[in-house]
Amino acid sequence: MLFNSFEFVIFFSIVFFIYYKSYDNLKFQNILLLVSSYVFYGWWDWRFLSLIFISSISDYLIGKAIDDNDNDKQRKRLLILSLFINLGILGFFKYYNFFTESFTDFTALFGFEANPFLLNIILPVGISFYTFQTMSYTIDIYRKKMHANKNLLEFMTFVSFFPQLVAGPIERASHLLPQFGKKRKFDAYEFKEGAKQSLWGLFKKIVVADNCAYYANQIFENSDAYPGSVLAIGVLLFAFQIYGDFSGYSDIAIGISRMMGIDLMQNFKSPYLAENIQDFWRRWHISLSTWFRDYVYIPLGGSQVDSSFKRSLNIIITFTVSGFWHGANWTFVIWGALHSLFYFIQTAYSRNLKTVKILPANVVKVFNILITFLAVTFAWIFFRAASFSHALNYISEIASSTILINPISYFKDMGSSIQPVIIVISLIYLSVFEISNRDASYSFQVGHYKTPIKVLIYCSLLLALIFFRATHGPIDFIYFQF
C-alpha cells in the first residue's frame, strides 16, 4: 500500500476517523494503531508479519531482562542474544545469497569450483528500518540510557507504527515510545501543519521523483545506447529522483504522524545544499547517519582514538557499513567507501583553505556546495548501477568525447515533449523552497508569506499533483528495497 495510492487514502481516512473518535481511550487508540500497522504492512505480504512479531516480542522480553539484571556478564549475553536474533533475521533475508555468491566467486580465484545453495528469498519490505529501530532499543537499555518499557502493546505499536514502518525515519525508543503512553487528542494546528508537510512530500514524490524516474530508469537500463551527454543528465535526474522519492516519503510519514499527534524526527534538511560531505550526512537520512554515529562510529572510538590511522579506519568502516546496509551488492559498498574518500579529501581541502583567503566567503560557500553536490552525484552512479562493471562503463562513457553530443533528440524519443518541461519547472519550484528553508525544521515553510500567496502556493501544489503526475503511473518508493 503506497502513500500515493487511492487505497491508502481510504485506509488512512478510516483509521484517522476512528482514531480520534476514541481519543479518551488510550488503549483502544494503540490497539487501533497496531492492527492498522499490521494491515498496512501485510498489504504487501502478510507472511512477513511474523518477522515484525518476532522482533517485537524478543526485544520486549530481552529488554526487560536486561533492565532487571544487575550482572554485567548476563546483561551482555542478553544483548548479544538480541543482536543475534535481529541481525540473524536481517542477514538471512537480505545477505544470504550475496555472501554465498561472493564466497563462491572468491574460491573460484584459487581454482576451486563450488556449487552454492542459493535460496529464492523475497526481501521483506522495510526490514532494515524496523530491525535497526528495535536494536537501538535494547542497546540503549544495556547502556543504561533508558529503562525497558513494561507495556507490550505500546512497545509493539512503537515497532510497527505504520507511517514510518517501511522507510523510516528510524526512530529512537527514547523519543517515540513514550508518546504511545500519552493520550492524543485532535489538534487543529498540528493537523494543518502535518497536512502541509504531507502535501509537500507528495509533490516531491509524484511530480519530482516519478517524472525524473521515467528518464533516469531508461537511461541507466539502456546506458549503452546513449552518448555521454545523456548519461550525465541521467545521473542528475537520478540524484533528484532519489531525493524527491526518499525525502518525499519522510515528509509524508512525518506529516501523517503529526496529524495523528505523534512527533517523528526530521530526516532531511536540504542535503544538496551541504557545504561538504560531513555536512551532507548531517542533512541526508539523518536518522540513519546518527544511528551509525551512535552505534558504530563512537563505539569504535570515533575521533577520540590516539592515532590518525585509527580515526581514518573508523570513518572508513562506518561509511562502508552504511553503504552495505543499503543492499546486498558491492556497488553499495563502493558507494559508502567513496563517501569516506570524499570525507578525507574534504578534510585536507578545508585545512588548506584556511590558509588561503582570496575569494569572498559567499563565493567559497557556493563553490563548496557545488563541489559537494557533484561529488555526491558522482557516487550515485554506483548506487544506481546494476553492477560494478556497469558503473565503470557508465563513467567511462560520460568521460568520453560523446559528452558534447546534443541530448535533446534522445529525450524526444524517450517520452513526451512536455515532460522535460515539467521536470525543469518542478526542480525550480523545489529549489526555491530548499534554498529559502535550508536550515528550517522542514523544507516547506510558508508562514512568512501573506495569505493570498500561501493559498496560491497550496493550489499550485494541488494542481501539479493532478496535472503533472507521471503518465506511467505510481512507482514504488526506492527505499522499500532496503
C-alpha positions in Angstrom: 0.0 0.0 0.0 1.7 3.2 -1.2 1.2 6.6 0.3 0.5 7.9 -3.2 -2.3 5.4 -3.9 -6.1 5.6 -3.6 -6.1 2.6 -1.3 -4.0 4.4 1.2 -6.3 7.5 1.1 -9.3 5.2 2.0 -7.2 3.3 4.6 -5.9 6.4 6.4 -9.3 8.2 6.3 -11.0 5.3 8.1 -8.1 4.9 10.7 -8.0 8.7 11.3 -11.7 8.9 11.9 -11.8 6.0 14.4 -8.6 7.1 16.0 -9.8 10.5 17.1 -13.3 9.2 17.9 -11.6 7.2 20.7 -9.3 10.0 22.0 -10.4 9.3 25.6 -9.4 5.6 25.4 -5.6 5.4 25.1 -5.5 1.6 25.0 -8.0 1.4 22.1 -6.0 4.0 20.2 -2.9 1.9 20.5 -4.7 -1.3 19.6 -6.1 0.5 16.5 -2.6 1.7 15.5 -1.2 -1.8 16.0 -3.9 -3.5 14.0 -3.8 -0.8 11.3 0.0 -1.1 11.1 -0.2 -4.8 10.6 -2.8 -4.4 7.9 -0.7 -1.7 6.2 2.4 -4.0 6.2 0.5 -7.2 5.4 -0.9 -5.5 2.3 2.5 -6.3 0.6 2.9 -9.8 2.0 1.1 -11.0 5.2 3.7 -13.8 5.7 6.4 -11.3 6.8 4.2 -10.0 9.7 5.8 -12.9 11.6 9.2 -11.2 11.4 7.9 -8.0 12.9 6.1 -10.0 15.6 9.3 -12.0 16.4 11.4 -8.8 16.6 8.8 -7.1 18.8 8.3 -10.0 21.3 12.0 -10.9 21.5 13.3 -7.4 22.1 10.4 -6.6 24.5 11.3 -9.7 26.7 15.1 -9.2 26.3 14.9 -5.5 27.1 13.0 -6.3 30.3 15.5 -9.0 31.2 18.5 -6.6 30.7 16.8 -3.8 32.7 16.1 -6.2 35.6 19.5 -7.7 35.7 22.5 -6.3 37.6 25.0 -8.9 36.4 27.1 -7.3 33.7 28.0 -10.6 32.1 24.4 -11.7 31.9 23.3 -8.3 30.6 26.0 -8.6 27.9 24.8 -12.1 26.9 21.2 -10.9 26.7 22.3 -8.0 24.4 24.2 -10.5 22.2 21.1 -12.6 22.0 19.1 -9.6 20.9 21.7 -8.7 18.3 21.9 -12.3 17.1 18.1 -12.5 16.6 17.8 -9.2 14.8 20.9 -9.4 12.7 20.2 -13.1 12.0 16.8 -12.3 10.5 18.3 -9.3 8.6 21.3 -11.3 7.4 19.3 -14.3 6.2 16.7 -12.4 4.2 19.0 -9.7 2.9 22.5 -11.1 2.7 22.4 -14.9 2.5 22.6 -15.2 -1.3 25.1 -12.3 -1.5 27.6 -13.9 0.9 27.1 -17.3 -0.7 27.8 -16.0 -4.2 30.7 -13.8 -3.1 32.3 -16.8 -1.3 31.9 -18.9 -4.5 33.5 -16.2 -6.6 36.4 -15.9 -4.1 37.1 -19.7 -4.1 37.0 -19.7 -7.9 40.0 -17.4 -7.9 42.0 -20.3 -6.4 40.7 -22.9 -8.8 38.0 -24.4 -6.6 34.6 -24.9 -8.0 31.7 -24.7 -5.6 28.1 -25.5 -6.0 26.4 -22.9 -3.8 23.0 -23.5 -2.3 21.0 -20.4 -3.2 17.5 -19.6 -1.9 14.7 -17.8 -3.7 14.3 -15.3 -0.9 11.9 -12.4 -1.1 13.3 -9.3 0.7 10.7 -8.2 3.3 9.8 -4.6 2.9 11.4 -2.2 5.4 13.3 -5.0 7.3 16.4 -2.8 7.6 14.4 0.0 9.2 12.5 -1.7 11.9 15.4 -4.1 12.7 17.7 -1.1 13.4 14.9 0.6 15.4 14.5 -2.4 17.8 18.2 -3.0 18.0 18.8 0.6 19.3 16.2 0.0 22.0 18.0 -3.0 23.6 21.4 -1.3 23.1 20.2 1.8 24.9 18.8 -0.3 27.8 22.1 -2.1 28.0 23.9 1.2 28.1 21.5 2.4 30.9 20.4 5.3 28.8 16.7 4.3 29.3 14.6 1.8 31.1 12.6 -1.0 29.5 9.0 -0.4 28.6 6.7 -2.6 30.6 3.7 -2.3 28.3 3.8 -4.8 25.5 1.0 -3.1 23.5 2.9 0.2 23.5 6.2 -1.5 22.5 4.6 -3.4 19.6 3.0 -0.2 18.4 6.3 1.5 18.5 8.0 -1.2 16.4 5.2 -1.3 13.8 3.9 2.3 13.6 2.7 2.3 10.0 3.7 5.8 8.8 7.4 5.2 9.3 7.5 1.3 9.3 8.8 0.6 5.8 11.2 3.5 5.1 11.8 5.4 8.3 12.7 7.7 9.9 14.5 5.2 12.1 13.2 6.4 15.5 14.9 6.0 18.8 12.7 4.4 21.5 13.6 7.3 23.9 11.8 9.7 21.6 8.9 7.7 20.0 8.0 5.1 22.5 6.8 7.4 25.4 4.4 9.0 23.0 2.3 5.9 22.9 1.8 6.2 26.6 0.1 9.6 26.4 -3.5 10.4 25.3 -3.7 12.1 21.9 -6.5 14.5 21.1 -7.2 16.2 17.8 -5.2 19.4 17.4 -6.3 21.6 14.5 -2.9 23.3 14.3 -0.9 20.1 14.2 -3.3 18.6 11.7 -2.9 21.6 9.4 0.9 21.6 9.7 1.0 17.8 9.1 -1.2 18.1 6.1 1.0 20.8 4.6 4.1 18.7 5.1 2.4 15.6 3.6 1.3 17.7 0.6 4.9 18.8 0.1 6.1 15.2 0.3 3.5 14.1 -2.2 4.8 16.8 -4.6 8.3 15.6 -4.2 7.4 12.0 -4.9 4.7 12.3 -7.5 5.8 15.3 -9.5 9.6 15.5 -9.0 10.7 11.9 -8.3 8.4 9.9 -10.6 8.9 12.2 -13.6 12.7 12.1 -13.1 12.5 8.3 -12.7 10.8 8.0 -16.1 14.0 9.1 -17.8 16.6 8.0 -15.3 15.4 4.4 -15.4 15.5 4.3 -19.2 19.0 5.9 -19.3 20.5 3.6 -16.7 18.9 0.4 -18.0 20.0 1.2 -21.6 23.2 3.1 -21.0 25.0 1.5 -23.9 22.5 3.2 -26.3 23.2 6.8 -25.2 26.1 9.3 -25.5 27.9 10.8 -22.5 25.7 13.9 -22.5 22.5 11.9 -22.0 24.2 9.7 -19.3 25.4 12.8 -17.4 21.8 14.2 -17.4 20.6 10.7 -16.4 22.8 10.9 -13.2 21.4 14.3 -12.4 17.9 13.1 -12.9 18.6 10.1 -10.6 20.0 12.4 -7.9 16.8 14.4 -7.8 14.7 11.2 -8.2 16.2 9.6 -5.1 16.0 12.8 -3.1 12.4 13.5 -4.1 11.5 9.9 -3.6 13.1 9.3 -0.1 12.7 12.8 1.4 9.1 12.8 0.0 8.4 9.6 1.9 9.8 11.0 5.1 7.8 14.2 4.7 4.6 12.2 4.2 5.4 9.9 7.1 6.2 12.9 9.4 3.1 14.8 8.2 0.7 11.9 8.7 2.2 11.2 12.1 1.8 14.8 13.1 -1.8 14.7 12.1 -2.3 11.8 14.5 -0.5 13.6 17.4 2.8 11.7 17.0 6.1 13.6 16.5 8.8 12.0 14.3 12.3 13.3 13.9 13.4 15.3 10.9 15.1 13.1 8.3 16.2 15.5 5.6 17.4 19.1 5.7 18.2 20.4 2.2 21.1 17.9 1.8 22.0 19.1 -1.7 22.9 22.5 -0.2 25.5 20.9 2.1 28.9 22.6 2.1 30.9 19.4 2.5 30.4 15.6 2.8 30.2 15.8 6.6 27.5 18.4 6.3 25.8 16.3 3.7 25.4 13.4 6.2 24.1 15.8 8.8 21.3 16.6 6.3 20.7 13.4 4.4 18.8 10.4 6.0 19.6 12.0 9.4 18.0 9.1 11.3 20.4 6.6 9.7 23.5 8.7 9.9 23.0 9.4 13.6 22.3 5.7 14.1 25.6 4.8 12.6 27.3 7.6 14.5 26.0 6.4 17.9 26.1 2.6 17.4 29.1 2.1 15.1 31.4 5.1 14.9 31.5 6.1 18.6 31.8 2.5 19.9 34.8 2.0 17.6 36.4 5.0 19.3 35.2 7.7 17.0 37.6 10.7 16.8 38.8 10.1 20.4 41.3 7.3 19.4 45.0 8.0 19.9 46.1 7.8 16.2 45.1 9.4 12.9 45.2 5.9 11.3 42.5 4.6 13.7 40.4 7.7 13.2 40.6 7.2 9.5 39.8 3.5 9.8 36.7 4.2 12.0 35.5 6.6 9.3 36.0 4.1 6.5 34.3 1.3 8.5 31.3 3.5 9.3 30.8 4.7 5.8 31.3 1.3 4.2 29.0 -0.5 6.6 26.4 2.3 6.0 26.7 1.5 2.3 26.3 -2.2 2.9 23.2 -1.5 4.9 21.6 -0.2 1.7 21.8 -3.5 -0.2 23.4 -6.8 -0.9 25.6 -5.6 -3.7 29.2 -4.5 -4.0 28.1 -1.3 -5.7 26.6 -0.1 -2.3 29.8 -0.9 -0.5 31.8 1.1 -3.1 29.2 3.9 -2.8 29.8 4.0 1.0 33.6 3.8 0.6 33.5 6.7 -1.9 31.9 8.9 0.7 34.7 8.1 3.1 37.2 9.0 0.4 35.4 12.3 -0.2 35.4 13.0 3.6 39.2 12.7 3.6 39.6 14.9 0.6 37.3 17.4 2.1 39.2 17.4 5.4 42.5 18.1 3.6 40.9 20.8 1.4 39.3 22.5 4.4 42.6 22.5 6.3 44.4 24.1 3.3 41.6 26.5 2.6 42.0 28.2 6.0 45.4 29.5 4.9 44.0 31.0 1.6 41.6 33.9 1.9 41.5 35.3 -1.6 37.8 34.9 -2.5 34.8 36.3 -0.6 33.2 33.9 1.9 29.9 33.7 -0.1 31.7 32.7 -3.2 33.6 30.0 -1.4 30.3 28.8 0.1 28.6 28.5 -3.2 31.7 26.7 -4.7 31.8 24.3 -1.8 28.1 23.5 -2.2 28.6 22.9 -6.0 31.6 20.6 -5.4 29.8 18.6 -2.7 26.8 18.2 -4.9 28.9 17.0 -7.9 30.8 14.5 -5.6 27.5 13.1 -4.2 26.0 12.9 -7.7 29.1 11.0 -9.0 28.7 8.5 -6.2 25.1 8.0 -7.1 26.3 6.2 -10.3 27.5 3.3 -8.2 24.3 3.4 -6.1 22.1 3.1 -9.1 24.2 0.9 -11.4 23.3 -2.8 -11.7 26.9 -3.9 -11.1 30.4 -2.5 -10.6 31.3 -3.0 -14.3 28.1 -1.2 -15.3 29.1 1.7 -13.2 32.6 1.8 -14.7 31.2 1.7 -18.2 28.8 4.4 -17.4 31.5 6.7 -16.1 33.8 5.9 -19.0 31.1 6.9 -21.5 30.5 10.2 -19.7 34.2 10.9 -19.7 34.4 10.3 -23.5 34.1 12.9 -26.2 30.4 11.9 -26.8 29.6 14.2 -23.8 29.4 17.0 -26.4 26.6 15.4 -28.4 23.3 17.3 -28.2 21.0 15.3 -25.9 17.6 16.9 -26.9 16.8 14.5 -29.7 17.3 11.5 -27.4 14.9 12.8 -24.8 12.3 13.5 -27.5 12.5 9.8 -28.4 12.2 8.7 -24.8 8.9 10.5 -23.9 6.5 13.3 -24.4 7.8 16.8 -25.2 6.0 18.3 -22.2 7.6 16.0 -19.6 11.1 17.6 -19.6 9.4 21.0 -19.2 7.5 19.6 -16.2 10.8 18.3 -14.7 12.5 21.7 -15.1 9.7 23.7 -13.6 9.3 21.3 -10.7 13.0 21.3 -9.9 13.0 25.1 -9.9 10.0 25.1 -7.6 11.7 22.6 -5.3 15.0 24.5 -5.3 13.3 27.8 -4.3 11.9 26.2 -1.1 15.0 24.3 -0.4 17.2 27.4 -0.6 14.8 29.6 1.4 14.3 27.0 4.1 17.8 25.5 4.1 18.0 25.3 7.9 14.3 25.1 8.8 12.7 22.2 10.6 11.5 21.0 7.2 11.8 22.4 3.7 8.3 23.7 3.2 7.8 26.8 5.4 5.4 29.4 4.0 4.3 31.1 7.3 6.1 34.3 6.4 4.1 34.8 3.2 0.8 36.7 3.1 -2.4 34.7 3.0 -3.1 35.1 -0.8 0.5 33.9 -1.6 0.0 30.9 0.7 -3.2 30.0 -1.0 -1.6 30.3 -4.4 1.3 28.0 -3.3 -1.1 25.4 -1.9 -3.3 25.5 -5.0 -0.2 25.2 -7.3 0.9 22.1 -5.5 -2.5 20.5 -5.7 -2.8 21.3 -9.4 0.7 19.9 -10.0 -0.3 16.7 -8.3 -3.3 16.5 -10.6 -1.8 17.5 -14.0 1.9 17.0 -13.6 1.9 13.5 -12.3 4.0 10.9 -14.3 1.9 9.4 -17.0 3.3 5.9 -16.5 1.6 5.6 -13.1 2.8 5.4 -9.5 6.3 4.0 -8.8 7.3 2.2 -5.6 9.4 4.2 -3.2 13.1 3.4 -3.8 14.0 2.7 -0.2 11.3 0.0 0.1 14.0 -2.4 -1.2 16.3 -1.6 1.7 
